[in-house]
Amino acid sequence: MRLLKTATCNLNQWAMDFDCNLKNIKESIAEAKEAGAVIRLGPELEITGYGCEDHFLELDTVNHAWECLKELLVGDWTDGILCSFGMPVIKGSERYNCQILCMNRKIIMIRPKMWLANDGNYRELRWFTAWKQRDQLVNFQLPKEISEALSQDSVPFGYGYIQFLDTAVAAEICEELFTPTPPHAELALNGVEVFMNASGSHHQLRKLDIRLRAFIGATHTRGGVYMYSNHQGCDGGRLYYDGCASVVVNGDLVAQGSQFSLKDVEVVIAQIDLEAVASLRGSISSFQEQASCKTRVPFVEARYNLCQSFNLKMCLSSPLKIKYHSPEEEIAFGPGCWLWDYLRRSGASGFLLPLSGGADSSSVAAIVGCMCQLVVKEIANGDEQVKADAIRIGQYKDGQYPTDSREFAKRIFYTVFMGSENSSEATKSRAKVLADEIGAWHLDVSIDGVISALLSLFQTVTGKRPLYKVDGGSNSENLGLQNIQARIRMVLAFMFASLLPWVHNKPGFYLVLGSSNVDEALRGYLTKYDCSSADINPIGSISKQDLRTFLRWAATHLGYASLAEIEAAPPTAELEPIRSDYSQLDEVDMGMTYEELSVYGRLRKIFRCGPISMFKNLCYRWGAKLTPQEVADKVKHFFKYYSINRHKMTVLTPSYHAESYSPEDNRFDLRQFLYNARWPYQFRKIDDLVRELDGDRVHLGESSELDKLRDASQGGGGMGVVAAGSGNPNVGL
């Protein structure tokens, strides 16, 4: 037997905080060595933090990374253990995203990333160059200070692996796993048995299964040990890195870390018999045949043994059932952990939330309540860092610390119901009940006096006073009156956030939380600079449908029973007067349902559909209940208001990224914000298609193309999606 003990980890790094990052790295190595591991894998760019962005262009960032690496190597941290550290390296005039493989106070090799992540939230090609030489390792001259400290002038640099006396180990960096021809396939044929994947992978709803299937697939048919390490937490931006450090052996998951946690360091240990890898590979004829004519990959020799022989004191890790969270749990725990990192690192004393009693703001309140529960639970489990942060933020004294989530919420969470004459007693009551269930400090404020003062000022200046539409006013008057209410709430929210701590003799300030969801942002159904404008927004990339499901879950699992009533209420902005024959409803105002918005959003972003392709797709999906003209009208209505309101995305509050069709303008969904909202060319093409389809129906008795569309929408039990311009209905949404 060749017994190998490995350690991989989740680390909560903070971009550009080298002290924090180095502390976490050292703690992870100490835990790995204490467990007896001989390999320690950390996440991608762990020394600098993954989210440094344009700071990677600064020479200081690279120099500081080398200084931290030097500190790790001159001490005893790498004695007897192979460590993989992630950091940027400049070679010649190019900057590379690298894994530095070290052992016994020496650098064995530097492995630059070959395939860079450069879509969605990722822009690695802006900062790094992809390594392109696959046939040889080149010589890299170490910086002078490093060279002198290590008594080592140069190291091998490039694509390759390390050949130890008893096994072969190689690095595969994040995105490389997901490429059409991943390096591990070629490396396995060259005899590599242990693959180390250092990653910087963010949370997205329902995404974890894709990642885990990639690990499993990497070793299921070719054998091997696949180690995966990831960041975990908010490292300074919109993303939450969701950990889940794992070890897979021959397609079986044998170790899995948490996906959501408040811990700064989590080390995952696995004990493996490498003979199982050799045995599997020897039993697969096709593997043997391909290995016999493989392309040779360069390697570095390391004259060390990593494995132990047969030893009953070392128990082998057994296959585990994969742990998945439900989407409702992901919404609770992901944004909850992200908020805690943001709160403790921002220097703020707590949060302030304008709580309307509606589904969106109530979801945010429930997530803050969940955060408080997680903090208390982690303190009870003995996490001293969480305890220290909670004592500081909550202003505890005389050895006290949080033991009750409601009491902790009372110290750090303010909610404000800012009602007007248009607000109902029902929403006012729901807001207060929910705040009490969570433990928040709740205020009930009437904004009618402020609105009246502004309207009086306007009347003095112009001689006119606007009226609501239900009272005989125009659309412009009606919209203007709604916007005044919405914007006053933003101004008051920031005023309360900055001054309430002073009122209560507390230091610092409160972070204002926003509560607009991804569907409203996509449609532009929000007032620019209203309560959607805040410091941060934990639900800005979550759909209304998912939030309503979350509210039902949270009513039971978080213990906030009032959320069930809130979820059941029809969504309304309550910005217009309530009359016996009129009540404002969101979906009526928008001219589309939230369910339809989710469909439009996914087609627009995920399937890259313009107006024509969206029309064709929706004919397949909705052809059984809508005519082509009705489908065309819906598509035109969506694109009209999407384009009119796209400018609002340029000032969208920084939001937790959770959904693949987010319209967030910062870097995820890059598009213009000034459109010709009439879309004359595209809409004319849609009209031509409608006439063509209607002509088929008239002349052929509804037996041709239209019937095919309707049959397609009914026959498959789901929606057939046509890729843009393909005419193929077989791609599933």
C-alpha positions in Angstrom: 0.0 0.0 0.0 1.0 3.6 -0.6 -0.9 5.6 2.0 -1.1 9.4 1.5 -2.6 12.0 3.7 -3.7 15.2 2.0 -5.0 18.5 3.3 -7.0 21.1 1.3 -8.7 24.1 2.6 -11.3 26.9 2.4 -9.7 30.3 3.3 -11.5 33.6 3.9 -8.9 35.8 2.3 -9.3 39.6 1.8 -7.9 41.2 -1.3 -4.8 43.3 -0.6 -4.7 42.5 3.2 -1.5 40.6 3.2 -1.4 40.3 7.0 -4.8 38.6 7.1 -4.0 36.3 4.2 -0.7 35.2 5.6 -2.2 34.5 9.0 -4.9 32.3 7.4 -2.3 30.5 5.3 -0.1 29.8 8.3 -3.0 28.5 10.3 -4.1 26.2 7.5 -0.5 24.7 7.3 -0.4 24.3 11.0 -3.7 22.4 11.0 -2.5 20.2 8.1 0.8 19.3 9.7 -1.0 18.6 13.0 -3.2 16.1 11.2 -0.2 14.5 9.6 -0.8 15.6 6.1 2.1 15.7 3.6 0.4 17.8 0.9 -1.3 21.1 1.7 -3.3 22.9 -1.1 -4.5 26.5 -0.8 -6.8 28.5 -3.1 -5.9 30.4 -6.2 -4.0 33.7 -5.6 -4.3 33.1 -1.9 -1.4 35.3 -0.9 -2.8 38.5 -2.5 -6.5 37.5 -2.5 -8.2 36.7 -5.7 -10.2 39.9 -6.1 -7.4 42.4 -6.3 -8.4 43.3 -9.9 -6.4 46.3 -11.2 -4.1 46.1 -8.1 -2.5 43.1 -9.9 -1.1 45.7 -12.3 0.9 47.3 -9.5 4.4 46.1 -8.9 3.9 46.5 -5.2 1.3 43.8 -5.2 3.7 41.3 -6.8 6.5 42.4 -4.5 4.4 42.0 -1.4 3.5 38.5 -2.5 7.1 37.5 -2.8 7.8 39.0 0.7 5.0 36.9 2.2 6.3 33.8 0.4 9.7 34.4 1.7 8.3 34.5 5.3 6.7 31.2 4.7 9.9 29.6 3.3 12.5 30.9 5.8 10.4 29.5 8.7 9.6 25.9 9.3 6.1 26.1 7.6 7.0 23.9 4.6 9.2 21.4 6.5 8.0 17.9 5.6 5.0 19.0 3.7 4.4 19.9 0.0 2.6 23.3 -0.1 1.0 24.9 -3.1 0.7 28.7 -2.8 -1.1 31.0 -5.2 0.3 34.4 -6.2 1.1 36.6 -9.3 4.6 36.2 -10.8 6.3 38.4 -13.4 8.6 36.6 -15.8 10.3 38.9 -18.3 7.6 41.4 -19.3 4.6 39.1 -18.7 2.6 38.7 -15.5 1.3 35.2 -14.7 -1.2 33.7 -12.3 0.9 31.0 -10.6 1.0 28.2 -8.1 4.3 28.0 -6.3 5.0 24.4 -5.3 7.3 24.3 -2.2 8.7 21.8 0.2 11.4 21.8 2.9 12.1 25.5 2.5 12.7 25.3 -1.2 10.7 26.1 -4.3 10.4 23.0 -6.4 8.7 24.6 -9.4 6.4 27.4 -10.5 3.3 26.5 -12.4 1.7 29.3 -14.4 -2.0 29.2 -15.4 -2.5 28.2 -19.0 -6.2 28.9 -19.5 -7.5 32.0 -17.9 -11.1 32.7 -16.8 -12.3 35.6 -18.9 -16.1 35.6 -19.0 -19.0 36.4 -16.7 -17.5 37.9 -13.5 -13.9 37.1 -14.5 -11.4 39.3 -16.4 -8.1 37.5 -15.8 -6.8 38.4 -19.3 -6.9 42.0 -18.2 -4.2 41.3 -15.6 -2.5 38.1 -16.6 -1.0 36.3 -19.6 -1.8 32.7 -20.3 1.3 30.4 -20.4 1.5 28.8 -23.8 4.7 26.6 -23.8 3.6 23.1 -23.1 6.6 21.1 -24.3 9.3 22.3 -21.8 10.0 23.8 -18.4 12.1 27.0 -18.6 14.5 28.5 -16.1 13.1 31.2 -13.8 15.6 33.5 -12.0 14.3 34.1 -8.5 14.2 37.7 -7.2 17.5 38.6 -5.4 16.0 38.8 -1.9 14.3 35.4 -2.3 17.4 33.8 -3.8 19.6 35.0 -1.0 17.2 33.9 1.7 16.7 30.4 0.2 20.2 29.9 -1.2 18.4 29.0 -4.4 19.1 30.9 -7.6 16.5 29.6 -10.0 13.6 27.2 -10.3 11.8 25.4 -13.2 8.8 27.4 -14.6 6.0 26.2 -16.8 3.6 23.3 -17.4 4.7 20.1 -15.9 4.5 17.9 -12.8 6.7 16.8 -9.8 7.9 13.3 -9.8 8.5 12.2 -6.2 10.1 8.8 -5.3 6.7 7.2 -4.8 4.1 9.2 -6.7 3.7 12.1 -9.1 1.8 15.3 -8.3 0.6 18.1 -10.6 -1.3 21.4 -10.3 -4.4 22.3 -12.3 -5.6 25.8 -11.8 -9.3 26.6 -11.5 -10.6 27.3 -15.1 -8.3 24.7 -16.6 -10.5 21.9 -15.2 -13.5 23.2 -17.3 -11.7 23.5 -20.7 -12.4 21.2 -23.6 -9.1 19.4 -23.1 -8.2 19.8 -19.5 -4.5 19.2 -18.4 -5.4 16.4 -16.0 -6.3 14.1 -18.9 -2.8 14.4 -20.4 -1.1 14.4 -17.0 -2.9 11.2 -16.0 -1.5 9.4 -19.0 1.9 10.6 -17.9 1.5 8.8 -14.5 0.4 11.8 -12.4 -1.7 10.4 -9.5 -2.5 13.5 -7.5 -4.0 16.6 -9.0 -4.2 19.9 -7.0 -6.8 22.4 -8.2 -6.4 25.8 -6.6 -9.6 27.8 -7.4 -11.3 31.1 -6.9 -14.9 30.0 -7.6 -17.9 32.1 -6.6 -21.3 31.1 -5.4 -24.2 31.0 -7.8 -27.6 29.4 -7.1 -27.7 25.8 -8.1 -24.1 25.8 -9.4 -22.3 23.5 -7.0 -23.4 20.3 -8.7 -21.7 21.4 -11.9 -18.4 21.9 -10.1 -18.5 18.6 -8.2 -19.4 16.6 -11.3 -16.3 18.1 -12.9 -14.1 16.7 -10.1 -15.8 13.4 -10.2 -15.5 13.2 -14.0 -11.8 14.0 -13.9 -11.0 10.8 -12.1 -13.9 8.5 -12.8 -12.6 7.1 -16.1 -8.8 7.7 -15.7 -8.3 7.3 -11.9 -6.5 9.7 -9.6 -6.8 11.8 -6.5 -8.4 15.2 -7.2 -7.8 17.9 -4.5 -9.8 21.1 -4.7 -9.3 24.3 -2.7 -11.3 27.4 -2.8 -11.7 30.8 -1.2 -14.7 31.2 1.1 -16.3 34.6 1.9 -16.4 38.1 0.6 -12.9 39.2 -0.3 -13.9 42.8 -1.0 -16.4 42.7 -3.9 -19.8 41.5 -5.1 -18.8 37.8 -5.1 -19.1 35.3 -2.3 -16.6 32.5 -2.8 -18.3 29.4 -1.6 -15.6 27.1 -0.4 -16.5 23.4 -0.6 -12.9 22.2 -0.5 -13.0 18.6 -1.6 -11.0 15.4 -2.3 -12.2 12.9 -4.9 -10.6 9.5 -5.5 -11.4 7.5 -8.6 -14.7 9.3 -9.0 -15.8 9.0 -5.3 -16.0 12.0 -3.1 -14.1 11.1 0.1 -13.9 14.6 1.8 -16.0 17.7 1.5 -15.7 21.1 3.3 -18.5 23.5 4.0 -20.0 25.6 1.3 -21.1 28.5 3.6 -19.3 29.3 6.8 -18.1 32.2 9.0 -14.8 30.5 9.7 -11.6 32.1 8.3 -9.9 28.8 8.0 -11.3 25.3 7.3 -8.9 22.4 6.6 -10.3 19.2 5.0 -8.2 16.0 5.5 -8.3 12.9 3.4 -6.4 9.6 3.8 -5.9 7.7 0.5 -4.3 4.5 -0.8 -2.6 5.4 -4.1 -2.6 1.7 -5.0 -6.3 2.1 -5.7 -5.5 4.6 -8.4 -2.8 2.3 -10.0 -5.2 -0.6 -9.8 -8.0 1.2 -11.6 -5.8 2.5 -14.3 -4.3 -0.9 -14.9 -7.8 -2.4 -15.3 -8.8 0.0 -18.1 -7.5 -1.2 -21.5 -8.1 2.0 -23.3 -6.2 4.0 -20.7 -3.3 1.6 -21.1 -3.3 2.0 -24.8 -3.5 5.8 -24.8 -0.8 5.9 -22.1 1.6 3.9 -24.4 1.5 6.6 -27.1 1.1 9.7 -24.9 2.6 13.1 -25.5 5.3 13.5 -22.9 4.9 16.2 -20.3 8.0 17.7 -18.7 8.6 17.0 -15.0 10.8 18.0 -12.1 12.3 15.3 -9.8 11.9 15.6 -6.1 13.9 13.1 -4.1 11.3 12.7 -1.3 8.8 10.1 -0.3 5.3 11.3 0.4 3.6 8.0 1.1 3.6 5.6 4.1 3.4 1.8 3.8 0.7 -0.4 5.4 -0.3 1.2 8.7 -3.4 0.3 10.7 -3.2 3.5 12.6 -4.1 5.4 9.4 -7.7 4.9 8.5 -8.6 5.3 4.8 -11.3 7.9 3.9 -14.5 6.3 2.7 -16.8 7.6 -0.1 -19.3 10.2 1.1 -22.7 11.3 0.0 -22.4 14.7 -1.5 -23.8 17.5 0.6 -26.0 20.0 -1.2 -28.0 22.9 0.1 -31.4 23.6 -1.2 -31.8 27.0 -3.1 -33.6 28.4 -0.1 -30.7 27.5 2.2 -28.3 29.0 -0.4 -30.2 32.3 -0.3 -30.1 32.3 3.5 -26.5 31.3 4.1 -24.6 32.7 1.2 -25.8 36.3 1.5 -25.8 36.0 5.3 -22.1 35.1 5.4 -21.3 37.8 2.8 -23.1 40.4 4.9 -21.1 39.3 8.0 -17.8 39.6 6.1 -18.8 43.0 4.8 -19.9 44.2 8.2 -16.8 43.1 10.2 -14.4 44.4 7.5 -16.1 47.7 6.7 -15.8 49.2 10.2 -19.5 49.7 10.4 -21.5 49.2 13.6 -24.5 47.5 12.0 -27.1 47.6 9.3 -30.1 49.8 8.6 -32.9 48.5 6.4 -36.0 50.4 5.1 -38.5 47.7 5.9 -41.7 48.1 3.9 -43.4 44.9 4.9 -43.2 43.6 1.4 -41.5 40.5 0.1 -38.2 42.0 -0.9 -37.3 44.0 2.1 -38.6 41.2 4.3 -36.2 38.8 2.6 -33.3 41.1 3.4 -34.4 41.3 7.0 -34.7 37.5 7.2 -31.2 37.2 5.8 -29.8 39.6 8.4 -31.6 37.5 11.0 -30.1 34.4 9.6 -26.6 36.1 9.8 -27.2 36.8 13.5 -28.2 33.2 14.1 -25.0 32.0 12.3 -22.9 34.3 14.5 -24.3 33.0 17.7 -24.0 29.4 16.6 -20.4 29.8 15.5 -19.5 31.4 18.8 -21.2 28.5 20.7 -19.0 26.2 18.5 -15.9 27.9 19.8 -14.8 30.2 17.0 -12.7 32.9 18.7 -12.4 35.1 15.6 -16.2 35.3 15.2 -16.6 36.0 18.9 -14.0 38.8 18.8 -15.7 40.4 15.8 -19.1 40.1 17.4 -18.0 41.7 20.7 -16.4 44.6 18.8 -19.4 45.3 16.5 -22.0 44.7 19.2 -20.2 46.8 21.8 -20.2 44.1 24.5 -18.2 44.7 27.7 -17.1 43.0 30.8 -16.5 39.6 29.2 -20.0 39.4 27.7 -20.6 38.2 24.1 -23.7 37.2 22.0 -25.6 34.1 23.1 -29.0 35.0 21.7 -29.5 36.0 18.0 -32.4 38.4 18.8 -30.4 40.2 21.5 -27.5 40.5 19.0 -29.8 41.8 16.3 -31.1 44.5 18.7 -27.5 45.8 18.9 -26.6 45.8 15.2 -29.8 45.9 13.1 -32.2 48.9 12.7 -35.3 48.6 10.6 -37.4 51.6 9.6 -41.0 51.6 8.2 -41.3 54.9 6.3 -45.0 55.1 5.7 -47.1 57.6 3.8 -50.8 58.2 3.3 -50.6 55.5 0.6 -49.3 52.8 2.9 -51.7 50.2 4.3 -52.0 49.2 7.9 -51.3 45.6 6.8 -47.8 46.3 5.5 -47.1 48.6 8.5 -48.1 45.8 10.9 -46.2 43.1 9.0 -43.0 45.2 9.2 -43.3 45.6 12.9 -44.1 41.9 13.6 -41.2 40.7 11.5 -38.7 43.2 13.1 -39.8 41.9 16.6 -39.4 38.3 15.5 -35.8 39.0 14.3 -35.0 41.2 17.3 -34.3 44.4 15.3 -34.6 47.9 16.6 -37.7 49.1 14.7 -38.8 52.6 13.9 -42.2 53.7 12.5 -41.8 57.0 10.6 -44.4 59.0 8.6 -42.9 60.8 5.6 -46.1 62.8 4.7 -44.8 66.0 6.2 -41.6 65.9 4.2 -43.5 65.1 1.0 -46.0 67.9 1.7 -43.2 70.4 2.2 -41.6 69.5 -1.1 -44.9 69.8 -3.0 -45.5 73.2 -1.4 -42.1 74.3 -2.5 -42.8 73.0 -6.0 -46.1 74.8 -6.1 -44.5 78.1 -4.9 -42.0 77.9 -7.7 -44.2 76.8 -10.5 -47.8 77.7 -9.5 -48.9 74.1 -10.0 -49.5 71.1 -7.8 -49.4 67.6 -9.3 -52.2 65.1 -8.8 -52.3 61.3 -8.8 -53.8 59.6 -11.8 -56.7 58.3 -9.8 -57.4 61.9 -8.8 -57.3 63.2 -12.4 -53.6 63.8 -12.9 -51.5 62.9 -15.9 -49.0 60.0 -16.2 -46.2 62.5 -15.7 -47.8 63.9 -12.5 -48.5 60.4 -11.2 -44.9 59.2 -11.8 -43.4 62.3 -10.3 -45.5 62.0 -7.1 -44.4 58.3 -6.7 -40.7 59.2 -7.3 -40.8 61.9 -4.6 -41.9 59.3 -2.0 -39.3 56.8 -3.1 -36.4 59.2 -3.1 -37.3 60.8 0.2 -37.0 57.3 1.7 -33.5 57.0 0.4 -32.5 60.3 1.9 -34.0 59.5 5.2 -32.5 56.0 5.3 -28.9 57.4 4.9 -29.7 60.2 7.5 -30.8 57.6 10.0 -27.9 55.3 9.2 -25.3 58.1 9.9 -27.0 59.7 13.0 -28.8 56.9 14.9 -25.6 55.6 16.3 -24.9 59.1 17.6 -28.4 59.3 19.1 -27.8 56.0 21.0 -24.2 56.9 22.1 -22.6 54.4 19.8 -19.5 54.9 17.6 -19.4 54.5 13.9 -22.2 54.3 11.3 -24.7 51.8 9.9 -24.6 50.4 6.4 -27.8 51.0 4.5 -29.2 47.8 2.9 -31.0 47.8 -0.4 -33.8 45.4 -1.4 -34.5 45.4 -5.1 -34.4 42.0 -6.8 -32.9 40.9 -10.1 -36.2 40.9 -12.0 -37.0 44.5 -11.1 -33.5 45.6 -12.1 -33.9 43.8 -15.4 -37.2 45.6 -16.2 -36.1 48.8 -14.6 -39.0 48.7 -12.2 -37.4 50.9 -9.6 -36.9 54.6 -9.0 -33.4 55.8 -9.6 -32.0 56.9 -6.2 -34.8 55.4 -4.1 -34.4 52.7 -1.5 -32.9 50.4 -4.2 -29.9 52.8 -3.8 -28.0 51.7 -0.7 -24.5 50.7 0.4 -25.0 47.0 -0.4 -27.8 44.7 -1.5 -27.9 41.0 -0.5 -30.8 40.1 -2.9 -30.0 42.2 -6.0 -29.2 39.2 -8.0 -32.0 36.9 -6.8 -35.3 36.4 -8.7 -38.7 37.3 -7.2 -39.8 33.6 -7.6 -36.8 32.4 -5.6 -37.3 35.0 -2.9 -40.9 34.0 -2.4 -39.9 30.3 -2.1 -37.2 31.5 0.4 -39.8 33.4 2.5 -41.9 30.2 2.8 -38.9 28.3 3.9 -37.6 30.9 6.3 -41.0 31.2 8.0 -40.4 27.7 9.3 -36.7 27.1 9.3 -35.6 30.5 10.6 -38.5 30.9 13.0 -40.0 34.1 11.5 -43.6 33.0 11.1 -44.8 36.3 9.8 -43.0 35.7 6.5 -45.7 33.3 5.4 -48.2 36.1 5.4 -45.8 38.5 3.7 -45.2 36.0 0.9 -48.9 35.4 0.4 -49.6 39.1 -0.1 -49.7 40.5 -3.7 -46.6 42.6 -4.4 -47.3 46.3 -4.4 -45.1 49.5 -4.2 -47.8 51.4 -2.3 -46.9 54.7 -3.9 -50.4 55.5 -5.2 -53.6 56.2 -3.2 -55.7 53.2 -2.3 -59.3 53.5 -3.5 -62.2 51.2 -3.3 -61.9 50.5 -7.0 -58.1 50.7 -7.3 -55.1 49.2 -5.6 -51.6 49.4 -7.1 -50.0 46.1 -8.0 -46.4 45.5 -9.2 -47.2 43.1 -12.0 -50.0 45.3 -13.4 -47.6 48.3 -13.3 -44.9 46.4 -15.1 -47.2 44.9 -17.7 -45.7 41.5 -17.2 -45.4 38.9 -14.4 -42.4 38.1 -12.4 -42.4 34.6 -13.9 -42.3 36.1 -17.4 -39.4 38.4 -16.3 -37.4 35.4 -15.3 -37.9 33.8 -18.7 -37.0 37.0 -20.5 -33.9 37.4 -18.3 -32.6 33.9 -18.9 -33.2 34.1 -22.7 -31.5 37.5 -22.9 -28.4 36.7 -20.9 -27.9 32.9 -20.6 -29.0 32.1 -24.1 -27.8 35.4 -25.6 -31.1 36.1 -27.4 -31.9 39.4 -29.1 -35.5 40.4 -29.9 -35.8 38.1 -32.9 -34.4 35.0 -31.2 -36.5 35.6 -28.1 -39.6 35.9 -30.1 -38.9 32.5 -31.8 -38.1 30.8 -28.5 -41.3 32.1 -26.9 -43.4 31.0 -29.8 -42.2 27.5 -28.9 -42.8 28.0 -25.2 -46.1 29.9 -25.3 -47.5 28.9 -28.6 -50.2 26.7 -27.0 -51.8 29.7 -25.2 -50.7 32.8 -27.2 -50.9 33.8 -30.8 -47.7 34.9 -32.5 -49.0 38.5 -32.3 -49.5 38.2 -28.6 -46.0 36.8 -28.2 -44.6 39.6 -30.3 -46.3 42.2 -28.2 -44.8 40.8 -25.0 -41.3 40.6 -26.4 -41.6 44.2 -27.7 -42.9 45.4 -24.4 -40.1 43.8 -22.5 -37.3 45.2 -24.8 -38.9 48.6 -24.8 -38.8 49.0 -21.0 -35.5 47.1 -20.6 -33.8 49.5 -22.9 -35.5 52.7 -21.6 -34.4 51.8 -18.1 -31.0 50.3 -18.8 -29.3 53.5 -17.5 -30.4 52.6 -14.0 -28.0 49.7 -14.0 -25.1 52.1 -14.1 -25.9 53.2 -10.5 -27.2 49.9 -9.2 -26.2 49.2 -5.6 -23.4 46.7 -5.3 -25.2 43.4 -5.0 -24.4 39.8 -3.9 -24.0 37.9 -7.2 -26.2 34.8 -7.2 -28.0 34.5 -10.5 -26.7 33.8 -14.0 -29.0 36.4 -15.7 -28.1 39.4 -13.5 -28.2 42.7 -15.5 -25.5 44.1 -13.2 -23.5 46.7 -15.2 -20.2 46.7 -13.3 -18.6 43.8 -15.1 -21.1 40.9 -15.4 -23.5 42.2 -18.0 -21.6 44.8 -20.1 -23.9 46.6 -22.5 -24.7 50.2 -23.6 -27.1 52.2 -21.5 -28.4 54.5 -24.3 -30.7 52.5 -26.7 -33.0 53.2 -29.5 -35.9 51.9 -27.4 -38.1 51.5 -30.6 -35.7 48.8 -31.9 -37.0 49.6 -35.5 -35.1 47.0 -37.4 -35.6 44.1 -34.9 -39.3 44.9 -34.3 -39.9 45.1 -38.0 -38.4 41.6 -38.5 -40.7 40.3 -35.7 -43.7 41.9 -37.5 -42.6 40.1 -40.7 -42.5 36.8 -38.9 -45.9 37.4 -37.3 -47.4 38.1 -40.7 -45.8 34.9 -42.1 -47.1 32.8 -39.3 -50.6 34.3 -39.5 -50.6 33.7 -43.2 -49.8 30.0 -42.7 -52.7 29.8 -40.2 -55.2 31.4 -42.6 -54.2 29.5 -45.7 -53.5 26.1 -44.2 -56.1 26.0 -41.5 -53.6 26.3 -38.7 -51.9 23.1 -39.8 -48.4 24.3 -40.6 -45.8 26.3 -38.8 -48.0 27.6 -36.0 -49.3 24.1 -35.2 -45.7 22.9 -35.0 -44.8 25.6 -32.6 -47.8 24.8 -30.4 -47.1 21.1 -30.6 -43.5 21.7 -29.6 -44.6 23.7 -26.5 -47.0 20.9 -25.4 -45.2 17.8 -26.4 -42.0 17.8 -24.5 -43.2 18.6 -21.0 -40.9 21.6 -21.0 -39.6 24.5 -23.0 -37.6 24.0 -26.2 -35.1 26.9 -26.6 -33.8 28.0 -29.9 -30.2 29.1 -29.8 -29.9 32.5 -31.5 -30.3 32.1 -35.2 -30.2 28.3 -35.1 -33.8 27.3 -35.6 -33.2 24.4 -33.3 -35.8 23.9 -30.5 -33.9 21.1 -28.7 -31.8 23.1 -26.3 -33.5 23.1 -22.9 -34.0 26.2 -20.8 
